[in-house]
Amino acid sequence: MSVLNLILAAREGGVPESLFGQDTPALEIQPHGQELSRVEGESMALTCKLQAGDVNQVSQLEWLDSRDEVIRNTDIRQGIYIQQLQDENGIMLIFAKLIKSMEGKYTCRGSYAKTEQLQATVTLKIIMDITWTNVPPEQFPIIGTNKKLACVVNGDPYPIIDWLRGGQRITTDSNSRYIIETDGLQINNVQESDDGLYTCRALVTATGKVDERIIRVEVLIPPKMDPILPVQIVEGDTARIKCKAFSKPPSNYTWIREDTREDLSIKDRFTVDERTGILSISRIERQDDSIYQCVARNPAGTAEQSVNITVLAKPKIFELINITAPVENDTQLICKASGRPAPQVTFRKLNRQDRFALGVQSDNPRITLENQVFEKKGETFAKLIIKRLTRHDDGLYECIAENGVEKAYKNGHIAVEFPLHLKEQKTIRQIENRPPASHLIVTPYHNRAFYGKYECIATNKLGQNRTFLELREAKVPGPIQQVTIEAVTATTIKFNIVGPADATGLPLRSFVVQFKVDIMTWDTAWNKTWSVNAPYIIEGLSPQRTYQFRFAAINDVGIGGYGGGNQQYTMPTRSVPTEPKILVPAEYAGLRDILVNSPYADHYELRWKVPHDNGDPIDYYVIRFCVTEFRDGQWLDSTSECSSEITVSFQYQSYELDNLVPDTTYKLELRAHNPIGLSSPAQIRVKTARGLDVMIPSSDSTYLSSGLILGIVIACVVVVLILVDIICFCVNRTGVLAFCCDCARSKRVDEEDSKLGSTNQVELTTVHNNSPSYTIDITNGAAAPILGK
């Protein structure tokens, strides 16, 4: 009889129910539940065993999948496998790692008492956990735009998303700028106040799982720049142009030249500070005149501002040619000058203070001043037009060029030729006698016959004397004999000049040099004039450029021809500054190893001359000093008693070293610095004064210094001598005191005698016998000796 029949029979009263016990045999699956939800990726096990009945009667337990196929896999590597329970009759279905494809109905079945089939079923639902697929921890919206803060979440079932800021839940309504969407938080019209920390929170109600991500939001502000005012810089100077943008985060800066689109950060002489926006230009050149663009960038955007840099150039007069023209002719004196802006050019005759005005001169309509300005080239051609020349127009004229930066001067000469007339013969040679001098005035009027030797004869009643003078024609100097280069830096050059060999009779007043680069002509060359025996130095040259130089001499007649001593030289590359020159008192000049005695015990003022910068401007000086002493015939510097390096701005040329030790010798070192590096050190040694002597307390015994003892002895001797002299005066009327009294009395007598006199002859006699007598004739001022008694 089957179990089922037995149960039915028992219920009908045929078989007593106690035959089977109180519980019906059945299988149970643990964990309990008709439906189990588990998170994808987890591990789990389903255990099937007999819930009631005799466990020994259960056999053939097995698991079926959702397709009712028996799960026979026992390999753990397959992800699902079967494992028998050891201590009790049961079977376990193990999931090594749950995946979505494992979702479905699983059935456990088996035989009871080999006659009845038992089974239990459970439905397994695989849940996808909260997965953050796109949640950047830092997000940067741009002010004024609409921005969605990204927060993309996956899950199954799909989680509920909400947002928090500062611990407060963000709510959305019709007036809110916030909109919560499935893939993020939309912020409309982003404001700077939207900065802060935001929380994106995900909730799965089926499992109660909550997870969140914190997002730091920084609102970006694109660069906004103020206009940059136009800049004017003098050629050769250094410029610093600041470009400032207001942005968040701070911008990085670049500078470009608009016409060439060059990046100035990689161009020589230009330096760009990417953090501050400062553009530095060293040694401004004329070709730097252009429009420059500053570009500020940050992640929010880009801003640009342009600035017009105008390079001002000091005026230079590059042409002024001497003029020779006949009287009554028309002529013009031309002066050509360059500069930026183009200079205004005027003239002045050297014998008058006033300049000629533009246009026709009100006081002399014969003279007109014209300026022709070529602004693009930075040149001005000035013409001083003189109609119907007169002899009064002859002379030196000064050309003056000025453009607001500086003034330039150069002298030119107008020589007026005129014929020799007979009526002027009387004035060709003219003698002016102004005793005791006599002047012979000779006016040759371009007639060489009047040059030669002249004899000057001087005669009076006692005799005659004569001398020869030579009148020679004065000429402009001849060519320079020789020019050698004495010293060179990256931007300066010094010459030695040997003047013309011929003697024109007039002293040389100055030397002039013209210099240019290959692309220039001599008409547009620069020039510089030096006084004779001055340092012949040209400054402001460009490193690594080749220059041509030519020289001429100048005297009172004019400028000699260029020629002789011409030079071509390529300037060296930029380098560290030359060694500074420390200024010392005149008595130490020329000494090789200088030891200066300071008048002060605790300080010393170090002064120096600015050295050549060698192509890069000097930005500061470095001073260092150490204690030193002279021992065994040489100076030994202390390594432990040295100061730290003292930095002094390039604006100063002196520095006071203080807190020095009295009566101590120091070695002072001075170096100049430019962007390339430090110069070699200039050094001197300085010994401080002893200062005030320290008072030494006296002991119980009394001691006198040798100086005090000597003073007491001298005082005693003087007192004794005075006493002796007084005694001699009182007794014999002799001695120093008696001599002084006699001198005083004799002086009074002489003063009375000097009051005596007469217009007649006065005879002076002496009290001594056998002496000659003299008579002075006061009337005619002569005196003759008269022999007699």
ZAMARGU-4260 file (C-alpha; in steps of 0.2 Angstrom, whole numbers, plus 5000, padded with zeros to 4 digits):
<rodrens>
0) 5000/5000/5000 | 5007/5017/4995 | 5009/5031/5008 | 4995/5041/5000 | 4983/5026/5001
5) 4988/5024/5019 | 4984/5042/5023 | 4968/5041/5014 | 4963/5025/5023 | 4968/5032/5040
10) 4956/5047/5036 | 4942/5035/5032 | 4945/5025/5047 | 4953/5010/5039 | 4971/5012/5046
15) 4975/5021/5061 | 4985/5038/5058 | 4997/5034/5071 | 5005/5022/5060 | 5014/5036/5050
20) 5017/5048/5064 | 5010/5066/5066 | 5020/5075/5051 | 5019/5071/5033 | 5037/5068/5024
25) 5042/5084/5014 | 5057/5092/5007 | 5062/5110/5012 | 5074/5122/5004 | 5085/5134/5015
30) 5085/5149/5015 | 5066/5148/5017 | 5055/5158/5005 | 5046/5155/4989 | 5057/5169/4981
35) 5074/5174/4986 | 5083/5190/4980 | 5101/5191/4980 | 5114/5204/4973 | 5124/5200/4958
40) 5141/5195/4961 | 5138/5188/4978 | 5140/5169/4982 | 5126/5159/4989 | 5120/5141/4993
45) 5103/5133/4992 | 5102/5118/5004 | 5088/5104/5001 | 5084/5091/5015 | 5070/5081/5022
50) 5059/5092/5033 | 5048/5078/5041 | 5049/5059/5040 | 5063/5046/5041 | 5079/5054/5034
55) 5085/5036/5030 | 5070/5034/5018 | 5076/5048/5007 | 5086/5044/4992 | 5090/5051/4974
60) 5091/5069/4979 | 5095/5081/4965 | 5093/5099/4958 | 5084/5105/4943 | 5086/5122/4934
65) 5073/5133/4927 | 5072/5122/4911 | 5069/5107/4922 | 5086/5099/4918 | 5095/5090/4931
70) 5111/5100/4937 | 5124/5087/4936 | 5139/5099/4936 | 5151/5096/4951 | 5165/5107/4945
75) 5167/5123/4955 | 5175/5132/4940 | 5158/5131/4931 | 5150/5143/4944 | 5136/5131/4949
80) 5140/5115/4957 | 5132/5101/4968 | 5138/5096/4985 | 5131/5082/4996 | 5129/5085/5015
85) 5140/5074/5026 | 5131/5073/5042 | 5113/5073/5036 | 5104/5067/5021 | 5103/5082/5010
90) 5110/5091/4995 | 5117/5108/4992 | 5117/5119/4976 | 5131/5131/4977 | 5133/5147/4966
95) 5151/5153/4966 | 5146/5170/4959 | 5129/5176/4955 | 5126/5183/4938 | 5110/5188/4929
100) 5109/5173/4918 | 5107/5162/4934 | 5090/5170/4938 | 5075/5158/4938 | 5066/5143/4947
105) 5076/5130/4955 | 5068/5113/4960 | 5075/5100/4973 | 5067/5082/4971 | 5070/5065/4978
110) 5062/5048/4983 | 5055/5043/4999 | 5054/5025/5004 | 5058/5022/4986 | 5040/5024/4982
115) 5035/5042/4983 | 5043/5057/4974 | 5045/5073/4985 | 5050/5090/4978 | 5052/5108/4984
120) 5054/5124/4973 | 5062/5141/4975 | 5063/5156/4963 | 5080/5165/4963 | 5080/5183/4958
125) 5096/5192/4954 | 5098/5210/4959 | 5111/5222/4951 | 5119/5232/4965 | 5121/5250/4964
130) 5135/5254/4951 | 5142/5271/4949 | 5147/5272/4930 | 5150/5291/4928 | 5152/5302/4944
135) 5168/5313/4942 | 5173/5318/4960 | 5177/5336/4954 | 5166/5345/4941 | 5169/5363/4934
140) 5153/5372/4928 | 5156/5389/4919 | 5148/5404/4926 | 5132/5410/4917 | 5130/5393/4908
145) 5118/5379/4910 | 5128/5364/4917 | 5123/5346/4922 | 5132/5339/4936 | 5135/5321/4930
150) 5130/5306/4942 | 5126/5291/4931 | 5120/5275/4942 | 5115/5258/4936 | 5106/5244/4946
155) 5092/5232/4945 | 5080/5236/4951 | 5085/5254/4946 | 5089/5265/4962 | 5080/5281/4967
160) 5092/5296/4965 | 5091/5311/4976 | 5104/5326/4979 | 5110/5335/4994 | 5121/5350/4997
165) 5128/5355/5014 | 5118/5341/5022 | 5102/5348/5015 | 5091/5339/5002 | 5089/5348/4986
170) 5071/5351/4981 | 5065/5356/4964 | 5050/5368/4961 | 5045/5380/4947 | 5057/5394/4954
175) 5072/5383/4957 | 5087/5383/4946 | 5090/5365/4950 | 5082/5350/4940 | 5086/5332/4946
180) 5087/5320/4931 | 5091/5302/4929 | 5109/5306/4924 | 5113/5321/4935 | 5108/5337/4943
185) 5105/5351/4930 | 5110/5369/4936 | 5103/5383/4926 | 5112/5400/4925 | 5127/5394/4935
190) 5132/5407/4948 | 5148/5408/4958 | 5138/5404/4974 | 5135/5387/4967 | 5153/5382/4973
195) 5153/5369/4986 | 5151/5350/4990 | 5136/5340/4983 | 5131/5323/4987 | 5123/5311/4974
200) 5113/5297/4984 | 5106/5281/4977 | 5093/5270/4986 | 5086/5253/4982 | 5070/5250/4991
205) 5070/5231/4987 | 5086/5228/4997 | 5087/5244/5007 | 5104/5247/5000 | 5110/5265/5001
210) 5126/5272/4993 | 5132/5290/4989 | 5146/5300/4981 | 5152/5317/4985 | 5156/5329/4971
215) 5166/5345/4973 | 5160/5359/4962 | 5170/5374/4958 | 5162/5387/4947 | 5174/5393/4933
220) 5175/5411/4928 | 5183/5415/4911 | 5196/5428/4909 | 5191/5446/4908 | 5204/5459/4904
225) 5205/5478/4906 | 5212/5487/4891 | 5231/5490/4891 | 5236/5508/4888 | 5248/5512/4874
230) 5266/5511/4879 | 5280/5523/4874 | 5298/5517/4877 | 5314/5525/4873 | 5326/5515/4862
235) 5339/5506/4872 | 5329/5506/4888 | 5321/5491/4897 | 5302/5489/4897 | 5290/5480/4908
240) 5272/5479/4902 | 5259/5471/4914 | 5244/5461/4907 | 5231/5457/4920 | 5215/5446/4919
245) 5202/5443/4932 | 5197/5424/4931 | 5195/5409/4941 | 5206/5399/4942 | 5220/5411/4938
250) 5225/5412/4920 | 5241/5408/4911 | 5247/5421/4899 | 5256/5421/4883 | 5262/5436/4872
255) 5263/5437/4853 | 5267/5450/4841 | 5252/5453/4830 | 5261/5456/4813 | 5273/5441/4814
260) 5262/5430/4826 | 5279/5426/4835 | 5278/5419/4852 | 5288/5431/4863 | 5292/5418/4876
265) 5305/5410/4864 | 5312/5426/4857 | 5328/5434/4862 | 5327/5450/4873 | 5309/5446/4877
270) 5304/5437/4894 | 5286/5432/4898 | 5280/5428/4915 | 5266/5415/4912 | 5259/5417/4930
275) 5259/5436/4931 | 5257/5441/4913 | 5272/5453/4914 | 5281/5456/4897 | 5299/5461/4899
280) 5309/5468/4885 | 5327/5472/4887 | 5337/5485/4876 | 5322/5491/4866 | 5326/5492/4847
285) 5318/5503/4834 | 5311/5487/4825 | 5301/5483/4841 | 5289/5496/4837 | 5273/5486/4834
290) 5256/5480/4841 | 5257/5466/4854 | 5244/5454/4860 | 5242/5447/4877 | 5232/5431/4878
295) 5225/5425/4895 | 5218/5407/4896 | 5210/5396/4909 | 5199/5381/4908 | 5184/5392/4906
300) 5189/5402/4891 | 5201/5414/4883 | 5203/5433/4883 | 5214/5444/4873 | 5220/5462/4874
305) 5231/5472/4862 | 5244/5485/4866 | 5253/5497/4854 | 5271/5499/4859 | 5279/5514/4852
310) 5298/5515/4852 | 5304/5532/4854 | 5322/5536/4847 | 5333/5550/4853 | 5336/5562/4838
315) 5352/5560/4828 | 5358/5572/4815 | 5365/5561/4802 | 5369/5574/4788 | 5374/5593/4789
320) 5385/5598/4774 | 5395/5614/4774 | 5390/5626/4761 | 5401/5638/4751 | 5392/5650/4739
325) 5395/5667/4731 | 5388/5683/4738 | 5371/5688/4731 | 5367/5670/4726 | 5353/5659/4734
330) 5359/5644/4745 | 5352/5632/4757 | 5359/5624/4772 | 5352/5606/4774 | 5351/5597/4790
335) 5344/5579/4791 | 5339/5571/4807 | 5331/5555/4812 | 5322/5550/4828 | 5305/5543/4834
340) 5294/5553/4833 | 5302/5562/4818 | 5311/5577/4826 | 5307/5595/4824 | 5323/5603/4816
345) 5328/5621/4818 | 5344/5632/4816 | 5353/5645/4826 | 5367/5656/4821 | 5381/5654/4834
350) 5383/5672/4836 | 5365/5674/4842 | 5354/5666/4854 | 5337/5665/4845 | 5333/5651/4834
355) 5326/5653/4817 | 5307/5650/4816 | 5298/5639/4804 | 5293/5649/4788 | 5299/5666/4783
360) 5308/5676/4796 | 5299/5691/4802 | 5315/5701/4805 | 5324/5695/4789 | 5312/5690/4774
365) 5327/5683/4764 | 5328/5668/4776 | 5315/5654/4776 | 5316/5638/4787 | 5307/5623/4780
370) 5304/5606/4788 | 5300/5591/4777 | 5294/5577/4789 | 5294/5558/4784 | 5285/5551/4799
375) 5285/5533/4794 | 5304/5533/4792 | 5306/5544/4807 | 5316/5557/4797 | 5315/5576/4795
380) 5324/5586/4782 | 5326/5604/4787 | 5331/5618/4774 | 5338/5635/4779 | 5335/5644/4763
385) 5344/5661/4762 | 5341/5672/4747 | 5354/5685/4740 | 5368/5680/4752 | 5377/5694/4761
390) 5394/5694/4770 | 5384/5694/4786 | 5377/5677/4782 | 5394/5669/4783 | 5398/5659/4799
395) 5394/5644/4810 | 5376/5638/4811 | 5369/5626/4824 | 5357/5613/4819 | 5345/5608/4833
400) 5334/5592/4832 | 5322/5588/4846 | 5307/5576/4848 | 5302/5577/4866 | 5314/5563/4870
405) 5330/5572/4869 | 5339/5586/4859 | 5354/5584/4846 | 5365/5597/4841 | 5378/5598/4826
410) 5387/5613/4819 | 5388/5618/4800 | 5396/5632/4791 | 5391/5644/4777 | 5406/5652/4768
415) 5401/5667/4758 | 5412/5671/4744 | 5414/5689/4738 | 5425/5698/4725 | 5440/5709/4730
420) 5436/5727/4727 | 5449/5741/4726 | 5440/5752/4738 | 5443/5738/4751 | 5462/5738/4748
425) 5463/5750/4763 | 5456/5738/4775 | 5466/5722/4769 | 5480/5727/4780 | 5476/5738/4795
430) 5488/5743/4810 | 5480/5746/4827 | 5492/5754/4839 | 5487/5753/4857 | 5503/5755/4868
435) 5511/5745/4874 | 5503/5733/4860 | 5502/5734/4842 | 5490/5724/4830 | 5492/5721/4812
440) 5475/5716/4805 | 5476/5706/4789 | 5460/5701/4779 | 5466/5690/4765 | 5449/5689/4756
445) 5454/5672/4748 | 5470/5680/4741 | 5485/5669/4744 | 5497/5684/4741 | 5493/5690/4759
450) 5500/5674/4767 | 5518/5674/4772 | 5530/5682/4785 | 5528/5699/4793 | 5541/5708/4803
455) 5536/5718/4818 | 5548/5732/4823 | 5547/5741/4839 | 5556/5758/4842 | 5559/5770/4856
460) 5572/5783/4860 | 5583/5770/4868 | 5583/5758/4853 | 5574/5746/4842 | 5569/5728/4842
465) 5560/5717/4830 | 5552/5700/4828 | 5545/5689/4813 | 5527/5682/4813 | 5520/5670/4800
470) 5502/5671/4793 | 5497/5654/4785 | 5481/5648/4778 | 5470/5638/4789 | 5463/5622/4782
475) 5452/5608/4788 | 5462/5593/4796 | 5469/5579/4786 | 5463/5561/4787 | 5466/5551/4804
480) 5482/5542/4804 | 5478/5527/4814 | 5463/5520/4825 | 5465/5504/4836 | 5453/5496/4847
485) 5458/5497/4865 | 5443/5488/4875 | 5427/5480/4870 | 5412/5474/4879 | 5396/5466/4872
490) 5388/5484/4870 | 5403/5496/4871 | 5419/5499/4861 | 5434/5510/4865 | 5446/5517/4853
495) 5464/5524/4853 | 5465/5538/4839 | 5480/5545/4832 | 5476/5562/4824 | 5481/5569/4806
500) 5499/5569/4802 | 5499/5586/4794 | 5500/5602/4804 | 5487/5615/4798 | 5492/5628/4811
505) 5475/5626/4820 | 5473/5614/4835 | 5461/5600/4834 | 5445/5602/4843 | 5437/5585/4842
510) 5435/5568/4833 | 5420/5562/4825 | 5415/5544/4821 | 5401/5537/4809 | 5396/5519/4812
515) 5383/5508/4804 | 5377/5490/4801 | 5377/5482/4784 | 5359/5486/4779 | 5363/5505/4782
520) 5371/5517/4770 | 5384/5530/4776 | 5370/5544/4773 | 5359/5536/4787 | 5374/5531/4798
525) 5375/5535/4817 | 5388/5547/4822 | 5397/5553/4838 | 5409/5567/4842 | 5422/5567/4856
530) 5433/5581/4862 | 5452/5578/4859 | 5459/5567/4873 | 5442/5562/4880 | 5438/5544/4881
535) 5434/5538/4864 | 5419/5526/4868 | 5403/5521/4859 | 5390/5514/4870 | 5373/5506/4867
540) 5379/5494/4853 | 5370/5477/4850 | 5379/5461/4854 | 5384/5449/4840 | 5381/5463/4827
545) 5394/5468/4814 | 5398/5487/4813 | 5408/5498/4802 | 5417/5513/4808 | 5425/5528/4800
550) 5433/5543/4808 | 5437/5561/4804 | 5445/5576/4814 | 5438/5593/4817 | 5446/5610/4819
555) 5440/5628/4819 | 5439/5628/4800 | 5428/5612/4799 | 5428/5593/4798 | 5442/5584/4788
560) 5438/5570/4776 | 5434/5553/4782 | 5447/5540/4779 | 5461/5532/4788 | 5458/5521/4803
565) 5442/5513/4796 | 5437/5498/4806 | 5425/5484/4805 | 5421/5474/4821 | 5409/5461/4826
570) 5403/5464/4844 | 5405/5449/4856 | 5390/5439/4863 | 5381/5444/4879 | 5389/5440/4895
575) 5391/5444/4913 | 5394/5462/4917 | 5412/5468/4918 | 5420/5469/4935 | 5414/5485/4944
580) 5427/5499/4949 | 5427/5503/4967 | 5430/5521/4970 | 5443/5525/4983 | 5452/5542/4989
585) 5464/5550/4976 | 5479/5545/4986 | 5475/5527/4983 | 5473/5528/4965 | 5484/5518/4954
590) 5489/5506/4968 | 5488/5488/4965 | 5484/5481/4982 | 5474/5494/4990 | 5472/5495/5009
595) 5461/5510/5013 | 5461/5517/5031 | 5443/5521/5036 | 5440/5536/5047 | 5427/5527/5056
600) 5428/5513/5068 | 5412/5504/5065 | 5406/5508/5047 | 5413/5511/5030 | 5404/5518/5014
605) 5408/5507/4999 | 5406/5517/4983 | 5408/5511/4965 | 5406/5515/4947 | 5393/5507/4936
610) 5401/5494/4925 | 5397/5489/4907 | 5382/5477/4907 | 5388/5467/4892 | 5372/5466/4884
615) 5360/5462/4898 | 5355/5476/4910 | 5362/5475/4928 | 5348/5470/4940 | 5358/5470/4957
620) 5375/5470/4965 | 5382/5457/4978 | 5393/5463/4992 | 5403/5452/5004 | 5417/5455/5017
625) 5428/5445/5027 | 5441/5448/5041 | 5459/5447/5034 | 5476/5450/5041 | 5494/5452/5034
630) 5505/5437/5040 | 5521/5430/5034 | 5522/5442/5019 | 5504/5439/5013 | 5486/5442/5016
635) 5476/5428/5024 | 5457/5429/5023 | 5447/5421/5037 | 5434/5408/5032 | 5424/5409/5047
640) 5422/5428/5050 | 5414/5432/5033 | 5397/5441/5031 | 5383/5433/5021 | 5380/5440/5003
645) 5372/5457/5003 | 5361/5461/4988 | 5360/5479/4983 | 5348/5486/4969 | 5355/5492/4953
650) 5348/5509/4957 | 5362/5512/4970 | 5381/5515/4968 | 5385/5515/4986 | 5382/5505/5002
655) 5386/5508/5020 | 5394/5493/5029 | 5390/5495/5047 | 5393/5485/5064 | 5411/5483/5059
660) 5424/5480/5073 | 5437/5494/5077 | 5455/5492/5072 | 5451/5477/5060 | 5456/5474/5042
665) 5442/5468/5030 | 5443/5462/5013 | 5428/5469/5003 | 5421/5461/4987 | 5409/5468/4975
670) 5401/5459/4960 | 5388/5465/4947 | 5374/5453/4942 | 5364/5453/4926 | 5352/5439/4920
675) 5367/5429/4913 | 5376/5429/4929 | 5389/5437/4941 | 5404/5447/4936 | 5421/5444/4943
680) 5424/5452/4960 | 5432/5469/4963 | 5440/5470/4980 | 5449/5482/4991 | 5455/5480/5009
685) 5449/5492/5022 | 5456/5495/5040 | 5444/5502/5052 | 5449/5516/5065 | 5454/5512/5083
690) 5440/5521/5090 | 5439/5528/5108 | 5452/5520/5120 | 5444/5510/5134 | 5446/5518/5152
695) 5456/5506/5163 | 5451/5507/5182 | 5466/5512/5193 | 5472/5501/5207 | 5477/5507/5224
700) 5494/5512/5218 | 5495/5528/5208 | 5503/5527/5191 | 5507/5542/5179 | 5509/5540/5160
705) 5525/5544/5152 | 5516/5558/5142 | 5510/5566/5158 | 5527/5565/5166 | 5535/5574/5150
710) 5521/5588/5151 | 5525/5591/5169 | 5544/5592/5166 | 5542/5604/5151 | 5530/5615/5162
715) 5543/5616/5175 | 5557/5621/5163 | 5546/5635/5156 | 5542/5642/5173 | 5561/5642/5178
720) 5566/5651/5161 | 5552/5665/5164 | 5559/5668/5182 | 5577/5669/5176 | 5572/5682/5162
725) 5562/5693/5174 | 5577/5693/5186 | 5589/5698/5171 | 5577/5712/5166 | 5576/5719/5184
730) 5595/5719/5187 | 5604/5722/5170 | 5589/5726/5159 | 5594/5712/5148 | 5584/5696/5142
735) 5569/5693/5131 | 5558/5705/5141 | 5570/5719/5139 | 5572/5716/5120 | 5553/5717/5118
740) 5552/5734/5128 | 5566/5741/5117 | 5557/5736/5101 | 5541/5744/5106 | 5549/5760/5110
745) 5559/5761/5094 | 5543/5758/5084 | 5535/5773/5092 | 5550/5784/5086 | 5549/5777/5068
750) 5531/5782/5067 | 5534/5800/5073 | 5549/5801/5060 | 5538/5796/5046 | 5527/5811/5048
755) 5542/5822/5043 | 5544/5827/5025 | 5546/5841/5012 | 5545/5844/4994 | 5563/5850/4994
760) 5579/5839/4995 | 5581/5832/5013 | 5598/5827/5019 | 5599/5811/5030 | 5614/5809/5040
765) 5620/5795/5052 | 5628/5796/5069 | 5642/5785/5064 | 5658/5793/5057 | 5666/5788/5039
770) 5648/5783/5032 | 5642/5790/5014 | 5627/5802/5014 | 5612/5801/5001 | 5601/5814/4995
775) 5583/5809/4988 | 5575/5820/4976 | 5557/5817/4980 | 5551/5828/4966 | 5558/5818/4952
780) 5559/5802/4961 | 5578/5799/4959 | 5591/5797/4972 | 5610/5798/4970 | 5623/5795/4983
785) 5633/5811/4989 | 5650/5807/4996 | 5655/5819/5010 | 5654/5823/5028
</rodrens>
